[in-house]
């Protein structure tokens, strides 16, 4: 009996040890530095999945490649701020910056910088550390609304923490700040700012593990004792001075709220004690749980790093905006509470909706990987609609930046409704979608009046026409589902707008004026940031001619036959120059294969279009080539801006073996799986195992497919079938099987033909 107890205890101890080891099982493959170099625009700092706090270093350098505050090519640090954007093309946030130093920082230094070396820097999910050249050792971790700092100062110095509330870069600038000392270890305050989002207010509360000797206030001019500051409505910074800590770490907690400093104080309770390692472990466990949703088998560690870092980046946006109880203050200054639609706890409001990017791949991925959180994400869009009268285009801090074209909350909500997502009211969503389709801004009136947007009425007219046409197709599908057949007919007609702009003579979709004449001059390679000169936003005629994801065969027949269409696709990839014709050219047009631009989102579905017209082996070849050439496990491992998860979502889908080429119809078109096996954890404790037999780098071609042991001839899998779980098996080979997937009944859906 005693022997049995001893064995049981030994077994439990071993089981616990195994669990602890497994907690590091997948996150060890995540490298937060991937994407921080080149044009990736990601940040390396500490955060938890979709957390309000993104505690990360800022270089103190301005410019496009510092949109996240940090670029791997830099070598200085100006502070560790609590809010960052992942992979965007616009620089904002970097709110509530804290900088440690060994003495008071000179008043007149806007960007006080300390040098560091990458060899003294480390980043893992939920953790960041650096030893700066001034001798201070920095370690950071986070909870959802609270950043946790650990600073170890050299002995014999005068430890200082600067709350650099005036710190801003690129588009962002502080308009009003405040910091108040409540007691010997607590300060509270706020930072109001303007930038890409014109109205931003964030409140904070900070608690130190050691008593503050003295607090100074200054505004880049003079340090002053607190009692000397009388001016209201100004931008001030705070500097906390401490006694020599004799090598003992100084710990700092900083919590955020959109409503008040008092509620930020409440959020400090997310970290009850001072156990830094425990908070770090908790963050790691949250990340491990995300990684476990997709478990891969491959002997290639490079692919593991690329895949799991991509999955990590798919959890960086949108981010929490509300307090734990679901309350928030929006950019209009209104207090709101998210209505409770979830089973577990309070519903939450999210922000950072980079919808022009993420509607294509990331949002459809959430329907698989975030079934519960996605309900709050979708209802956050509907809350935005109710507060502002329209669905968000690019929501930052609940402010409409109106960045980029289209009304792409529509495909995201349509996808959710068509997939019968619980917790989202289809009628409420439909009315919001319809409102966007009849807005009186952003060229919509002229688009409706003419059946396309004329270039002499509004710039980037082709991009806007094509994107509205796709969004309108999405509205039509929801109208049909809800029995609104008049609306279905109306929006299906609008979805054909691309045909009006197709020029059979040049073989491109191009701009027209309001009198029906072609807009001149026309060069299919030309791209420009000036909308008056360019018909295409962040792209050219080569890339945008193929943006008809709802009606690929309808587009193909504009060329006269599927073969002629495939010739056009081939010429995009192979026979055109990779030198785009730029004038004040957008750097977003990157990652070129011919004129296919993987570094920017409008191209992301194009490689999959061959499967719609009977040549799936060409899709398989192109997808594998793009995966191998455009994703690497180093700091400049992305071909362009990571864009809040979309660049990564493309890789996640495509490495798994399929992609939502039409992101709202629930069909995932097969490409070329990278792994021997992927296990997808699905809702209801179900699993879909995707196997690739005979897989190898030089075996990109599908020979045959089976689903649950039975031959499967379709070139796609439907969402409803995938969600049932089971085993999907691809048999791969070195040469194309030109018989598989060529019958029309096996092709993905198209609105016509």
N, C-alpha and C positions, 0 to 999 in steps of 0.2 A: 504493500500500500504506500509506504513512504517512498519506495523506489519510483512508483507511478507518479506521485506528486512531484518528485524531483525532475522526472522526465518531462512532465507537463510544463513545469516552470522553465526548464531549459528550452522546450519547444516554443513557449511564449516569448522568451527572451530572443530566440533566433528569429521568430516571426516579426518581432518589433524591429530587430536589426535590419531584416530584409525590407520592411516598410520604409525605414529611414533611408536605406540605400535607394529604394525605388523612388523616393521623393526627389532624388536628383537624376532619375533615370533618363528623362527626356530634356529637361531644361539645360542639361549640360551641353546640348547641341545648339542652344540659342546663343548667338553672338550679337549683342546690341550695337556693336560698332559697324556691322554690315549696314550700308546705306548712309553712314555719317560722312563719307567722303564723296568726291565727285559732285553730281547733281542730285543725290538721293534725298538730302534734306531731313534725315531722321536725327533723333537725339539719343545719346547713350545712357541717360540717367535712370533713376529709380522710380518705378511706378507699379501699380497693380492693374490687372485687366480692367480697362475702361474707367480708370480712376480719375477723380477730379484733380489730384495732385500728380504732376510729372516733374519730379525734383531732379534737375539736371544742370550741368555746368554751361555757362555762357562764355564765349571767347572774348566778348567785348569788341567784336568786329562787325561792321555792317556790310550789307550786300546780299545779293540774291542767294548765294550759296550758304548764307547764315540764317535762312528763314527759321530754322529750328533753334537758333541761338548758338549753334556749335557746328564746326566743320573739322573733320579729322586732319585736314591740312594745316590747321592752326596750332599754336604752341603757347597760348596765354589763357588765363581764366580771370574773369572780372567779377564772378559771383555765381551763386547756385540759386536759381530762381525756381518757383514752384509750379509754373504753368508753361507748357510748350506745345507747339504744333508739330505733328509727325509727318514729314514728307511733303508739306505744302509748298506752293510757289509764292506765297505771300508771308511776310514776316510780321508776327504780332505776338501778343501775350508777354512772355518772360516776366510775369508778375511776381512781386514780393521776392526780390533778390537779396540774398544774404551772402556777405563776403567776410571770411575770417582774416585777420592780419595780426602781426606781432606788435603793432603800435597804431595810434590813431592815423587814419588815412588823410592825406592832404586834401584840403577843402576844395581846391580848384580842379581836381581830376574827375572829369566826367566818367571816363572808363579807366579806373585804377586797375592795372593788370599785373598778374603774377605769372611767371613762366612755369611750364611743367613739361615733362617728357612722357610720351605714350608708354614707355617701359615702366613707368610708375603709376599706371592707370589700369583699372580693372572694371569691367561691367558684366553683370549677369542679371537675369530677370529678377527685378525687385531690389537690386543692389548696384551701387556705383562707389568706387573709391579712387582717390588720387593722392599722391604725396607731392605737394607743390614745392617749387624751388625755394620758398621762404621757410621751409622746414615744417609746415603745418600738414599733418596727416588728416585727410578728409574721408569720411565714410557716410553714405546716404542710403536710407531705405524709406519705405512709405506704406501707408494704408490708403483706403479710398480717399479720405479727405484730409490726411495729415502727413506731413513730411517729417522724417526723423533724421537729424544730423548728429554726427559724432566728430568732434574736432579735437585732435591732440596737438597741443602747442609745444614748441621747444621750451625747456625750462629756462627761467631767468628772463622771459619776455613779458610784455604787457599785453595779454590777450584782449582782442577786440573783435566784436561782431558788428559789421555795418549792415543795417537794413536800408538798402539802396532803393528806396521807393520811387525815386525819380528815374531809375534805370529804364531805358527803352531803346529799341533798335529798329531800324528799317521803318515800317509804317507806324509803329507804336510810340506814343508819347504820353507821359503822365500829365494830368490836368489839375489834380488835387489829391494830396496825400495827408495822412495823419498817423502819428505813432505816439502812444500814451503809455507811461509806465504805471502799472496798477500796484505792484509791490516789488520786493527785492528780486523776484524771479519771473515776473510776468509783464509782457507788453502786448498791447492790442492796437489795431489801427485799420486803415483801409488804403487802397490805391484806386483812384478813378483815372481812367485814361481814354484816349481816343486813338484810332488807328484805322486798320482795315475795317474793324467794327467801330463805328463812331462813338458808341456809348458802351463803356465797360466799367463795372464796379465790382471790386473784390475786397472782402473783409478778411482780416486775419487775427489770430490770437497765437502768441508764442510764449513758451515756458522753458526756462533754463534749469539745468540740474545744479548749477552753482549760482550763488547770489551775484547780482549786478552791483558793481561798485559805484558806477556813475553812468548816467545816460546823457548824451549830448544830442542836440538837434542842429541841423545845418541845411543850407540850401545851395550847396556848391560854392558858398562864399565863406561863411564863418561858422566855426563850432560855437555853440552857446549852451549854457546850462538851460534846462527845460523852462525854468521860471522866466527867462528872458524872451521867450517866443510868444508873441501876442497875435500875430497876423493870422487871419482866417482865410480859407480859400487859396492857400499857397501850396507849393510843392516842397515838402521837407523830407529829409532823410534822418534816420536815427543811428547813433553809434553807441553800442553797449560796451563798457569797459569792465574788465574783471581783474582780480588780483592774480598774481602768478600762481598757476595751478600745479606747479612742480611735476609736470608730466602726466597729471591726471586728466582723462578726457573730459571735455565739456560737451554735454548733451543738450540738444535743442529740439523741441517739438514745435511745429508750425502748422496750425489747422486753418482751413479756408471755409468761407460761406459766402453765398451771393446776397445774403439778407442783412447780416449784422455781425459785429465783433462778438456780441454776447452769444450768438449761435455758433460762431467759430470757436469760442471757449468751450461750448458743449461738445463740439467735434474733437477737441483735444482728448476726450475720453476714449477715442478709438485706440489710443496708446496709454493704457492705465498706469504703467510703471516706467522704469528706465532700462529695461532689458533689450538692448539694441539687437542682439543676436536672435532673440525670440521673435521680434517684429520682422526681422529679415527672413527667418524661417517661415513665418506665416505668409509672407509675400511669395516666397518660393513655392509653397504648397498651392497657392491660388494659381500660379503660373503652371505648375505641373498638372493641375486638374484640366487646364485649357489644352495643354499639349497632349494629354491622354485621350482627348476626343478623336485624334487621328494618329494611329500608331502604324508606323511604316517598317518594312523589312527590306534592307538593302545592305550590301557589303561596302558601299561607297559613303564614307564619312563626310565627304564634301557635300553630297546631296542631302545628308541628314542636317548639316549646318544650314544649308540654303532653305530646306523645307521648314524646319522648326523655327528658324528666325523669321521666315515669311509668316508662319502661323502666329508667332509673337506679334509681328507688326499688324496682323489682322485684328488685334485686340487693343489697339492704341486710339481708336476713334470709332464712333463718337464717344465722348466722355461725360461722366456725371456732372450735372450742374446743380442739382437740388441738394438740400440738406437730407440727413438720413430719414426724416419723416416725410419726405416728398415735397416739402415746401421750397419755393424759390422766389426771387425777385427778378423779373425780366428787364430787358433794356428800356422799357417804358417806365420803370419804377413801380410796376404793379406787383403785388404779392399774390401768388397762386399756389395751389396745392394740386399735385397730380392725382386724378381720381384713381382709386385702387382697383386695378384689374388683374393683379397677380395673386397667386395662392400664398406665396411666401413673403411676408413683410410688406412694406410700403412700396408703391410704384414710384419710379424715379424719372426725373426730367433729364434728358441728355442734350448736349450741344456738340458743335463741330461736325456739321453735316456737309461733307465735300461731295455733294450728290452728283455733280457732273462726272466725277471720277468713279464713285463707289457704286452707282446704280448698276454698273456693268458686271461686276463680279463679286464685290465684297458683300453687298446687301443680300444677294441670293445665297451666298455662303452662310450668312447668319441664320437663314431658315433651316440650315442643317446643324450648325455648331452652337447657336445661341437661341434655342427655341423659347426660353422664358424671357431672357433679357431683351430679345427682339420685340416682344410685345410693348415694352416700355419705350424702346427706340421708335417704333412706329407711332405710338400714341404721343410721343414727344413732337413728332411732325404735325400731328393733328392738333396738339395744344398750340403749337406755333401758328397754325392756320386760324384757330379761334381767337388768338390774341392779335393777329396782324391782318386777317382777312384773306391771306393767300398762304399756300404751302411754302415751306422754305426752299430757296434756291441754293444758298450757301449760308447756313446759320452758324454764326460765331458769337458766343456769349448771348444767345437769343436775339441777336441783331441780324437783320437781313443785309448781308454785304452785296447781294445781287451779283456775285461773281460767276462768270461763265454763262453759257446759254442754255436754253431748254427749261422745262419745268420738271426736273427729274426726280422729285419726290413721287411723281405719278407712277413710273414703272415700279418703284419700290413698294408702294402701297398696292398697286395692281397685282404684283407678284404675290404679296401676302394674302390678298383677298382671294385670288385664284387658287392659292394653296390651302384655303380654308383655315388660315391662321386664327386660333382662338384668341379672344381678348381684344380683337379689332372689329369695330362695327362697320360692316361693308357699306351700309347706306351713308353713314357719316363720312367714311373715306371717299365714297363716290362723289358726294356733294362738294367736298374739298377739291378733288381732282378736276371736276367740271368747272369750278370757279377759276382755277389756274388757266384752263383752256379758253376762258372768255375774259381774261384780265385786259385792262386797257393800257398796259405798259409793255415794254420790251418787244415792240414790233408786232404784237399779237393781232391788233386790229387790222393792220395792213396784210398780214398773213391770211386772215380770214377773208378779207375783202377781195384779194387777188387770187387766192388759192396757192400762194407762195409769198414769201417776203421779198419785195423788190429791193435791189441794191441801192437805188436812188432814194429809198425811204429810210433804210437802216443798214449799217455796215454788217459785215459777217453774215450776209443774208442767206447764203447757201447752208452754212452750218445751222443757223437758226431754223430754216425751213425743214431741213432733214430731221433735226432733233424734235421739233414740234410734231412733225408727221409721225415719228415713232411713238412719242408720248400719247398722241391722239389714238393711235392703234391700241395702246394699252387701255385707254379709257373705254374704247369700244368693246374690248373683251369683258370688262367689268359691267358695262351697260348690258351686254348680252346675258351675262350671268344673273343680273338682277331683273331681267325681263323688260328692260327699257329699249325696245327695238327701234324706235325712232332715233334715239340717241346713237344706238349702234350703227345705223345707216349713216348718220351725219358724220360720226368720227371715222368710220371706215373710208368715207369719201375724202376726208381731210388727210388720212394716212397715205393717200396716193399722191400727195403733193410733190414727191420726189420726181414723178414722171414728167411734170411740167418743166422741170429744170434739166432734164436729160437732153444732151445735145448729141444726136446720132452722128453728126459730121465729125466732131472731135473725139467722141467716145467718153465724154466726161459729163458729170453733173456740174453745171456752172450757173452763174448769176444772170438774172434778167432784170431789166428796168420795169417800171410800172406800166409802160406802154407795150410791153411784151418783147422789146428788142433785147438782144444779148448785151450784157455789160462788157464794155471793152476798156482797156486791153485785156486779153486773156492769155495766160501762160500757166499750164497745169503744174509747173514746178514752183510758182511764185507763192511765197508766204510772207506775211507782214503783220506787225502788231497794230497798224493803223486800220481801223474798221472801214474807213472811207475808201481805202485802196484795196483792201482784201475782202473777198467774199467768204473767206474761211477763217475760223478762229483757231489759232494754234495748229495750223495745218495748211494743206493745199488741196488742189483738185484730186491728186492721186489718192490721198488718204480718205477724203470725204466722199468721193464718188461711191465708195463701198459701204457708207453708213445707211443701210436699209435692212436692219436686222430682222424686221418683221416680214419682209417680202423679198427674200433673196432670189427666188426664181422669177418673180416679177421684174426685178432689176436685171437679171440675166437675160430675159427675153427682150429687153430694150436693145440688146446687142444683136438680136436675131436668132440666137441659139445658145444652148448651154456650152457648147464647145468654144464659141466665140467669146463668151463670158470668161471661160477658164483661160483662154489666151490672154485676156485682159488682166486677170489675176496673176498669171505667170509673169507678165511683163512688169507688174508692180514689184514682184519679188526679185526678178532675175535680169530683165533686159533694160531697166532704166538706170540712170546714174543715181548714186547715193548722195550726190551734192544737190541739196535743195537750193532753190534760188531765193535768197533772203534779202529783204530790205528791212532794216531794224528788226531783224529776224528773232522770233521767240526761241529762246534756248530750250524750250520744252520739246521742240521737234528733234528728238534724239533717238539713239538706238536704231539706226537706219539699216534695213536690209533692202537694197534697192530703194524704193520710196515707201516701203512699209516702215513705220516709225514706232517701234515697241516702247520707246521711252515716253510716249504720250498715249493717253487712253483711247482716242478715236480709232486706233488701229487694232484694238485688242481682240475683236471678234473675227478679224478678216481671215486669218489662217484657217478658221473652221468653216469658211463659206464653201469650199470645194465639196464638202460632204452633202450640201444641199442640192448639188447638181450632179451627183453620181461619181465623184472621184475622191472618195475618202482617203485613199492612199496618199494623195497630195496634201491633205490636211495633216496626216500623220507625219509626213516628212517635214513640213514647215514647222509644226509645233515642236517637234523634237529639236530641230535646228535652233529655234528661238530659245528654248529652255537651255540648251547647251551653251549658247553664245551670249545670252543677255543676263544670266544670273550667276553670280560668283560669290564665294565665301570670303570676301575681303571688304574693306571700308567702301570702296567704290564699286560694290557688287551689283548695283542696280543701273539700268540703262538710262533712267531719268528719275524725276521726282517720284518718291514712293507713294505720295498722294493718299495719306490717311488709310492705307491698307489695300488700295486697288492693284498696285504693281505686284504686291505680295499675293493677293487673292488670285490673280491670273496664274501665278506659279503654283499655288496650292491646288487649284482646280486641275490645271494641265498636267502637273506631275502625278496627280491621282489618276488621271486618265480621261477626263471630260471637262466641258466648260459650257456655261449657259450663254451660248452665242446670241440667242434672243433672251435677254435677262428677265423677261416677265412671262414666258410661256411654259415654264416648268420642264423644259426639255434640256438635257445635258448631252451635248454632242461629243462623241468619242474623238479623242486625239491620239496621243502616244504615251501610255503610262511609263513613268520613270522607275517605278519600284517593283520589286518582286511581289510585294503584298502591301496593301493598306487596309486597316480595319477602322471603319467609321463608326463611332458611337452615336447612336440615334436616339430620338425621344422614345419613351416607353421601354427602355432597356433593350432595344433592338440593335443589331449590328449588321452592317454591310461589309463583307470582305471582298476586296477587289484584288484579284491575283493576275499577275503577268507571267505566264509560263514561257520559258525559253527567252527571257528578257536579257538584253545586253545593250551596250552603247551602240553597237552596229546592227541592232535588231529593232529598228523603230516602227516596223510595219505590222499591222494586225493581220493575222492569217485567218483566225476565226474567233468567235465569241460564244460563250455559254452563260446562261443564267440559271442558277440552281441545278446545274448538271444537264440542262437541255439546250440544244443549239439555239442561238439568238442571232437573228439576221439584221436587226435594226442598227442604224449607225448612231443611235442615241439611247439614253434611258430616261424614262419619265420620272419626275420627282415622286409621284405617288408609288411607283414601283420600287424606287430606291429606298423610300421610308419604310417599306415592309421588311427590309433586311434580307439577308441571304448571302449568296456568293456569286459574284460576277467575275468570270474568268476570261482573260485575253490570252490567246496564244500568239506569240510574236515571232517575227522572222526577219532575215536580212533583205528580202526582196518583196515588193508589193504583191498583194493578192488582189488582182484587178477584177476578180469575180465577186468578192465579198462587198456587200453594201451598195451594189450598183442598181438594184431594182427600186423603182420609184416608191413603192409602198414601204420601203425601209428608210427613206430619207426623212430628215427632220422637217417639221411643218413650215410652210410658207403661206402668206396671205393669199397668194394666187398661184396658179399652175401646180 
